[in-house]
């Protein structure tokens, strides 16, 4: 009986398979003339219609004007208001591609392959309570509620803790779960009214006073109340408000002297954790830096023009702020000229996506690198399949996102930890290849420039000149 049943099943399967193949062949040969006829009609019209009536005019137009501009202008036409673009500017600025490391081999010997590489950094080395991290990579500032969801915040806290790095509250409120899971936490002192209580600030391992950021300059943020509900609105104290406003200016800072008073106040409240400022890079960068120096800050975070954001007006993303490499090099040079480079830690962010870029920035003088967009992509990893092709991946991560409940924080925290570990592993390999065993020993002397503009910006010698000529 069992044998007959098996024969029946096999026969049914084979019969179904053969029937399927025959149907596919029949459909192909049946519809082939129809497909060929339609294609012929289309090609005939394409090759004969006047240009103003020809669908090919779309190709010509979209070659002249980027499809991005066409779509963005259509969005403007729909609303009559400023639009918000996620992830920052797609513009291509001068970056770190014009720099190459000089490998050790004979004149300089490579380090032993089994040597341990010291990757630790210290933020605010002269502070009463310096912040020492195991790796030079930090989480960028991403605010709970005003940007990302609770699950994403928890994933960042756990992922950074796993590798001995630091999480950053951003301009949102302090999420208790972030403090619970983060090993180290930077609380961003925003220009709003939330998370400024002494008991909140005392939970920080460092305080970052927010003045500006690369993707949105120092512009105010206007967030419809419908996007900030539930836990976030409660923690921010904005329940029921139609529009939540994050002012463009710190209400306590109206003069350079006021910044000094604020820094001293925060230092006293927190018993000496590093106090820093977060700024975007302007053409008067040195003047901004001087005010920060006079205020006695322990660190400065500078966001270049390639920085990302949850959403910002394209005009601020595309047309404001210096490129990251310009900002970094000018800041390093000025801090050295003022004799404070060893006292004030310099953190750089804005468009970092590879280990090589991070190590080059550190060679040029950055003490640490903070990232945002690259981290989000790493955390979502294969979870993006829960959104695409019907929704953008941001629906998984944003606080008002329709798919935020499908975001798996545990998976994301592991992906983030792996992301950081992989970056650090590659950077360690590179440091050994330079003949060194410590991140702190990597300097601009290990670089050469491939083009004159990069050389001029970074003060790194051109590769097509010998060291004797340089």
C-alpha positions in Angstrom: 0.0 0.0 0.0 2.8 2.4 1.0 4.6 1.6 -2.3 1.5 2.4 -4.4 1.0 5.6 -2.4 4.6 6.6 -3.1 4.3 5.8 -6.8 1.2 7.9 -6.9 2.9 10.9 -5.2 5.9 10.7 -7.5 3.7 10.3 -10.6 1.6 13.3 -9.5 4.7 15.4 -9.0 6.2 14.5 -12.3 2.9 15.1 -14.0 2.5 18.5 -12.4 6.1 19.4 -13.4 5.6 18.4 -17.0 2.2 20.2 -17.2 3.9 23.3 -15.8 6.7 23.2 -18.4 4.2 22.6 -21.2 2.1 25.6 -20.0 5.1 27.9 -19.8 6.2 26.9 -23.4 2.6 27.4 -24.6 2.4 30.8 -23.0 5.7 31.9 -24.5 4.9 30.9 -28.0 1.3 32.1 -27.7 2.2 35.6 -26.4 5.4 36.0 -28.2 3.7 37.5 -31.3 1.8 39.9 -29.0 4.9 40.9 -27.1 6.8 41.4 -30.4 3.9 43.4 -31.9 3.7 45.7 -28.8 7.5 46.2 -28.8 7.4 46.9 -32.5 4.7 49.5 -32.0 6.6 51.1 -29.2 9.9 51.2 -31.0 8.2 52.7 -34.1 6.7 55.5 -32.1 10.0 56.0 -30.2 11.9 56.3 -33.5 9.4 58.5 -35.4 7.4 60.7 -33.0 8.4 64.4 -32.9 10.7 65.1 -29.9 8.1 67.2 -28.0 5.7 64.2 -28.3 8.3 61.5 -27.7 8.6 59.7 -24.4 12.4 59.8 -24.9 12.3 63.4 -23.9 12.2 62.1 -20.3 15.6 60.5 -20.8 17.0 63.7 -22.2 15.5 65.9 -19.5 16.6 63.6 -16.7 20.1 63.5 -18.1 20.3 67.3 -18.0 18.5 67.6 -14.6 19.2 65.0 -11.9 16.2 62.8 -11.1 16.8 63.9 -7.5 16.1 67.5 -8.3 13.0 66.5 -10.3 11.5 64.5 -7.4 12.5 67.1 -4.8 11.0 69.9 -6.8 7.8 67.8 -7.2 7.7 67.5 -3.4 8.1 71.2 -3.1 5.2 71.7 -5.6 3.0 69.5 -3.5 3.4 71.2 -0.1 4.6 74.8 -0.8 6.9 74.4 2.2 10.5 73.5 2.9 11.1 69.8 2.4 13.1 67.5 4.7 15.6 65.1 3.2 16.9 62.2 5.4 20.6 61.3 5.7 22.1 64.6 4.7 23.6 65.9 1.5 24.3 63.7 -1.6 26.8 66.3 -2.8 30.4 65.1 -3.4 32.8 67.2 -1.4 36.6 66.9 -1.2 37.2 63.9 1.1 40.0 61.6 2.2 40.4 59.8 -1.1 43.2 62.1 -2.0 45.4 60.7 0.8 47.3 57.4 0.9 49.2 55.8 3.7 52.9 55.1 3.2 53.6 51.4 4.0 56.6 50.3 6.1 58.8 47.7 4.6 62.6 48.4 4.4 63.4 52.0 5.3 60.8 51.6 8.0 60.1 48.1 9.1 56.5 46.8 9.7 55.5 45.9 13.2 55.4 42.2 14.2 52.1 40.7 13.2 51.5 39.4 16.7 52.0 42.8 18.3 49.0 44.2 20.3 47.8 47.6 19.1 46.7 50.2 21.6 43.5 51.7 20.3 42.3 53.6 23.4 41.5 57.3 23.4 40.9 59.7 26.3 38.4 62.5 25.9 39.2 65.5 28.1 42.6 64.3 29.4 42.9 67.3 31.8 39.4 67.0 33.1 38.9 65.9 36.7 37.2 62.8 35.5 38.5 62.0 31.9 36.5 59.7 29.7 38.7 56.8 28.4 37.3 54.6 25.6 38.6 51.3 24.3 38.2 52.4 20.7 38.4 55.7 18.8 35.0 55.3 17.2 31.9 56.9 18.9 28.2 57.0 18.3 27.0 60.2 16.7 24.3 62.2 18.4 20.9 60.8 17.6 17.9 62.0 19.7 15.2 59.8 21.1 11.7 60.9 20.0 12.9 63.8 17.9 14.7 61.3 15.7 15.0 57.6 16.4 12.9 55.1 18.3 13.4 53.6 21.7 14.5 50.3 20.2 17.2 52.0 18.1 18.4 53.9 21.2 18.7 50.7 23.2 20.6 49.0 20.3 23.1 51.8 20.2 23.6 51.7 24.0 24.2 48.0 24.0 26.3 47.9 20.8 28.6 50.7 22.0 28.9 49.1 25.5 30.0 45.8 24.0 33.0 47.4 22.4 33.9 50.0 25.2 32.6 53.0 23.3 30.1 55.7 24.1 26.5 56.5 23.2 25.2 60.1 22.8 21.7 61.3 23.7 21.6 63.9 20.9 19.0 66.7 21.3 16.3 64.3 22.5 15.5 63.6 26.2 17.6 61.2 28.3 16.0 57.7 27.8 16.4 55.8 31.1 17.0 52.6 29.1 19.9 54.2 27.2 21.6 55.1 30.5 20.9 51.6 31.8 22.5 49.8 28.9 25.2 52.2 27.9 28.7 51.7 29.4 29.5 55.3 28.7 27.1 58.1 27.8 27.5 61.7 26.5 24.5 63.8 27.4 23.9 66.5 24.8 23.0 69.8 26.5 20.3 71.0 24.0 18.8 74.4 23.4 15.4 73.1 24.4 14.1 72.7 28.0 14.4 69.0 28.6 17.1 66.8 30.3 18.7 69.8 32.1 17.9 68.8 35.6 21.0 68.3 37.8 20.0 64.7 38.6 19.8 64.0 34.8 23.2 65.7 34.1 24.9 63.8 36.8 24.3 60.6 34.9 26.6 61.7 32.1 30.1 60.6 31.5 30.6 63.7 29.4 28.4 66.7 28.5 28.3 68.1 25.0 26.7 71.6 24.6 25.0 71.7 21.3 25.4 74.8 19.1 25.2 73.4 15.6 25.6 70.3 13.4 26.8 69.7 9.9 23.5 68.8 8.2 21.3 71.6 9.6 23.8 74.3 10.7 22.4 76.0 13.8 18.9 76.4 12.5 15.9 75.8 14.8 13.9 72.5 14.5 10.1 72.6 14.2 8.6 69.2 14.9 4.8 68.6 14.6 3.4 67.4 17.9 1.8 64.4 16.2 5.3 63.0 15.6 6.3 63.2 19.3 3.8 61.4 21.4 3.9 58.8 24.2 7.1 58.2 26.1 9.1 60.8 24.3 6.6 63.6 24.8 6.4 62.7 28.5 10.2 62.8 29.0 10.4 66.1 27.1 7.5 67.7 28.9 5.8 68.6 25.6 2.6 66.6 25.8 -0.3 68.2 23.9 1.9 70.8 22.1 1.0 71.3 18.5 4.6 72.1 17.5 7.7 71.2 19.4 10.5 73.8 18.8 14.2 73.3 19.4 15.5 76.9 19.3 18.4 77.9 17.2 20.3 79.4 20.1 21.3 78.3 23.6 19.2 80.5 25.8 22.0 80.7 28.4 24.6 81.8 25.9 24.4 85.3 24.5 28.1 86.2 24.7 31.5 84.4 25.0 31.5 85.1 28.7 28.1 83.3 29.1 29.7 80.1 27.6 32.4 80.2 30.2 29.7 80.4 32.9 27.8 77.5 31.5 30.8 75.3 31.2 31.8 76.0 34.8 28.2 75.4 35.9 28.0 72.0 34.2 31.5 71.0 35.5 30.4 71.8 39.0 27.1 69.9 38.7 28.8 66.8 37.2 31.8 66.8 39.5 34.3 67.2 36.7 33.3 65.1 33.7 34.6 66.4 30.4 32.5 69.4 29.1 32.6 70.1 25.4 30.8 71.8 22.6 29.2 70.5 19.4 29.5 72.9 16.4 29.2 72.8 12.6 32.2 74.0 10.6 31.8 77.6 9.4 34.1 80.0 7.5 34.9 81.7 10.8 35.8 78.4 12.4 38.9 79.7 14.2 36.7 82.4 15.9 34.3 79.8 17.1 37.2 77.7 18.4 38.7 80.6 20.2 35.5 81.2 22.1 35.4 77.5 23.1 39.0 77.7 24.2 38.4 80.7 26.3 35.4 79.0 27.9 37.7 76.2 29.1 36.1 73.3 27.3 37.6 69.8 27.5 36.6 68.7 24.0 35.2 70.0 20.8 33.0 68.0 18.4 33.0 69.4 14.8 30.5 68.2 12.3 31.5 68.6 8.6 29.2 69.3 5.7 28.8 65.6 4.9 27.0 64.9 8.2 23.6 63.2 8.2 20.4 63.9 10.0 16.9 62.5 10.4 15.7 65.1 8.0 16.7 68.6 7.1 16.0 71.2 4.4 18.2 70.5 1.4 19.5 74.1 1.3 21.1 73.6 4.7 22.4 70.1 3.9 23.8 71.1 0.5 24.9 74.7 0.8 26.0 75.3 4.4 29.1 74.2 6.3 32.7 73.3 5.4 33.5 69.8 4.1 34.8 67.6 6.9 38.4 67.4 5.8 38.6 71.3 5.6 37.1 71.6 9.1 39.3 69.0 10.6 42.6 70.4 9.2 41.8 74.0 10.1 40.8 73.0 13.6 43.9 70.9 14.2 46.1 73.7 13.0 44.4 76.3 15.2 44.4 74.2 18.3 48.2 73.6 17.8 48.9 77.2 17.2 47.1 78.1 20.5 49.0 75.4 22.3 45.9 73.5 23.5 45.8 70.5 21.3 47.1 68.2 24.1 44.5 69.6 26.5 41.4 69.8 24.3 40.2 66.6 22.6 39.0 67.0 19.0 36.2 64.8 17.8 35.4 64.8 14.1 32.2 63.7 12.3 30.5 64.0 9.0 30.4 61.4 6.3 32.8 58.8 7.7 32.0 55.4 6.1 35.2 53.4 6.0 38.0 52.4 8.4 40.5 54.1 6.1 38.8 57.5 6.3 38.7 57.2 10.1 42.4 56.4 10.4 43.4 59.1 8.0 41.4 61.6 10.0 43.1 60.5 13.2 46.5 60.7 11.4 45.6 64.4 10.6 44.9 65.1 14.2 41.4 64.0 15.2 41.3 62.2 18.6 38.1 60.3 17.9 35.6 59.8 15.1 31.8 59.9 15.6 29.4 58.3 13.1 25.7 58.3 12.5 24.4 57.3 9.1 26.9 54.4 8.7 25.9 53.1 12.1 22.2 53.1 11.2 22.9 51.1 8.0 25.0 48.6 9.9 22.3 48.2 12.6 19.5 47.7 10.1 21.6 45.3 8.1 19.3 42.5 6.8 16.4 44.0 8.7 15.8 46.4 5.8 14.0 43.5 4.1 11.2 44.2 6.6 10.7 47.6 4.9 11.8 47.5 1.3 10.5 47.5 -1.4 7.3 49.1 -0.2 8.7 51.5 2.5 12.1 53.2 3.1 14.3 51.7 5.8 13.8 54.8 7.9 10.3 53.6 8.7 12.1 50.9 10.9 14.2 53.4 12.8 12.4 56.7 13.2 10.3 57.4 16.2 7.1 57.9 14.2 8.1 55.2 11.7 5.2 52.8 10.7 7.5 49.8 11.0 9.4 50.7 14.2 7.8 47.8 16.1 9.5 45.4 13.7 13.0 46.6 14.5 14.9 44.0 16.5 17.1 45.8 19.0 19.0 42.7 20.1 20.0 41.8 16.5 20.8 45.5 15.8 23.1 45.8 18.9 25.1 42.8 17.7 25.4 44.1 14.2 26.6 47.5 15.6 29.2 45.8 17.8 30.4 43.8 14.8 30.5 47.0 12.7 32.8 48.7 15.2 35.0 45.6 15.8 35.5 45.2 12.1 36.5 48.9 11.7 38.9 48.6 14.5 40.4 45.3 13.2 41.1 46.9 9.8 42.6 50.0 11.5 44.9 47.8 13.6 46.1 45.9 10.5 46.9 49.3 9.0 48.7 50.5 12.0 51.0 47.4 12.1 51.6 47.9 8.3 52.9 51.4 9.2 55.4 49.9 11.6 53.5 51.1 14.7 51.7 49.6 17.6 49.6 52.5 19.0 46.9 54.6 17.4 48.5 57.7 19.0 51.7 57.2 17.0 49.9 57.5 13.6 50.5 61.0 12.3 50.3 63.0 9.1 53.9 61.9 8.4 52.4 58.5 7.5 50.4 60.0 4.7 51.1 61.3 1.2 48.7 63.3 -1.0 47.7 62.4 -4.5 46.6 65.8 -5.7 47.6 69.4 -5.2 44.3 70.5 -3.6 44.3 67.7 -1.0 48.0 68.5 -0.3 47.2 72.2 0.2 44.3 71.6 2.5 46.0 69.0 4.6 49.6 70.2 4.5 50.6 66.6 3.5 53.4 66.3 0.9 52.5 65.3 -2.6 53.2 61.7 -3.5 54.8 62.5 -6.8 57.6 64.4 -5.1 60.4 62.5 -3.3 60.8 63.0 0.5 64.0 64.8 -0.3 62.2 67.3 -2.5 59.5 67.8 0.2 
